[in-house]
Each structure stands twice: as C-alpha cells, then as structure tokens.
C-alpha cells in the first residue's frame, strides 16, 4: 500500500504555496506594474505572503479565491493584516456563517458599496460579478464582465 507521510505532505504544501506566491508576484508585476513599482522583490514577496496568511486565517484556501482576495486588497490599497483592514472588510472575512466564496462575495459587496472607482477589473470570478439587466449602461460598457440577464 502506498502511504504519504506527513512530512511529505508538508513539503508538497510548502512547495505549492511557494509556486503560487511566485506566480502572484509575476502577475502583480505584469498587471499592476504602477501599484507595485515602489516595492522591491523581497517587499512584494512579503506582501503576498502576508496576504496568503490572511486568507488562510479566514478559511480561504483555494488558489483562485486567495488570488481574488489579494486583488481586492490591491484595489482598496490595504495591507494584508487584520488590524489594518477597514471594519467592513474585516467583518466580511470574519463572518463564521460564510464559506470562502461567501466571504469573498461579502468583501466584493463591501468594496463596491464604498468604492470611489470601478471594482470590475479586480473581480475575476463569475460568482462574484454583478448581474445586470440587458441593455443597461453596465452591460454595454466595453470590457465590463457582468453576467447579463434579460
């Protein structure tokens, strides 16, 4: 019988996390160059590591969900530390009644309600996108990726 020891699981988990964090650093450098220009590679890696830690603390563990949380932190220009998040962001993450996607939806709703600019480019996943009526200004705006319903 094939058996994987705890040390092996931990090794592969650490390796997967390091790979994910490296991909996120590359993504942020390419997509949001201006935002992260002031940070050197070590500072960016530290910011991402703290963001991943924050996600894990709140039960957000899938790569796509962690990536979404990191993008929303970029949008609100927040440090990924619970004591530095605004109350609505922290309340959404800390809601024990919600699973990971529910927490992200609550964060997106909070950010949308308080945003001074368009959050749409920072929302990656269909379940987090607003549903808009066909023929509305949102539906017609180029590059907007809301789900459209008649």
N, C-alpha and C positions, 0 to 999 in steps of 0.2 A: 504494500500500500504506500502511496506517495504521501508524504507529510511535509508541510511547510512550517518551519519553526517560527516562533515569534520574532526572533532576531532577523530572519529573512523578510518577514512581512514589514517590519520596521524599516529595514534597509530599502526595500522597494517603495515604501510610502515616502521616505525621505527623498529618494531619487525622483519620484513622480512630482513631489512638491517643488524640488529644485528646478526640474524641467518646466513646470508650469510657471514658476516665478520668472524664469529666463524668457519664456515666450511673452509673458505680460510686459516685461521690461522692453522687449523689442517692439511690441505692439504700441506701447505708450510713446516710445521714441519716434516711431513712424507716424502714428495718427495724431498725436497731440504734442508735436515737437516743441511748440512755443511754451506750452504749460510746463514741460519738464526740462527745458534748456538750462535753467539755473542749477539743476541737480546733476551732480556727477554720478557715475555708475553706481558707486557704493551707496550714495544717498537714495537714489531711485530704488535700488535693491532693498534697502532698509524700509522705505515707504511701502513697497509691495509686500514685504514680509509682515509688517505690522497690519496691513490690510487683510492679508490671508489669516493672520491670527485673530483679528476682529471677526471675520466671517466664521471661522471655526468656533469661536466662543459663543456665537449665536446659532449654531447648528446649520450653517450654510456651508456645505462641503463639496458639492459638485462643481467642477471647474467652470462651467458656463455660468453658474449662479455667483460664484466668487468673482469672476470677471465682471459680471454685471454690477455687483456691489462696488468693486474698485472703480468702475467707470462713473458710478453715481457719486462716489467720494470725490473724484476729479471734478465733476460738474459743480458740486457745492463747495469746492476748494477747501475740503476738510482734511484734517489729519486723521488717520485711521486709529483713533484712540477713543474709547467710550467717553472719557471725561471731556473731550474736546468736540464732541458732536452736539448739534443742537438738540433740544428736548424732543422734537417730533421725530427726528431721525433715530434717536436712541430708543424712544418709545416703540417705534415700529420694529426695530431689531429685537427689542427685549420682550415683545409680546409672546408669552409662553403658549398662547392658544393657537399660534400660527406655525405652520411648517415653513420650510425655507422659501418656497415660491411665494407664499402668502406674505412673508416678511418683506420680500423684495417688492411685491405689489404695493404694500403699505408704504414702503420707502419711496417708491415712484410717485404714489399719490401725494405724499407729503411734499416731495420735491416740486411736483407740478403746481401744487397749491401755493407754494412760496417762491417760485422761480421768477426771476426777472428776465429770463431769456428762454428760448426753446429747448426743452429737455429731450426732444425726439431723437437727435443724433446719438444720445447717450443711452438709449433704451434699445437693447439688442433683441429681445425675445418676444415672440408673438403674444404670449400670455400677459406681458407687461404693457403692451401697446394699447392706446385708447381705441375704442370702437367709435367710428364716426359715421354719420349718415351720408349716403351717396349724394354727390353734388354740392357738398359743403366746401367752404374755403379750405379746411384742413385736407380734405380728400383731394382737392385739385392742386395743392401746393407741391411743386416738384421736389422729389427726394423725401417726402413725408411717407412714413411706412406704417400708417394706421390700418387696422382692418376695416374694410368698407362694407357696410351692410345697407341694403335698400330700405 
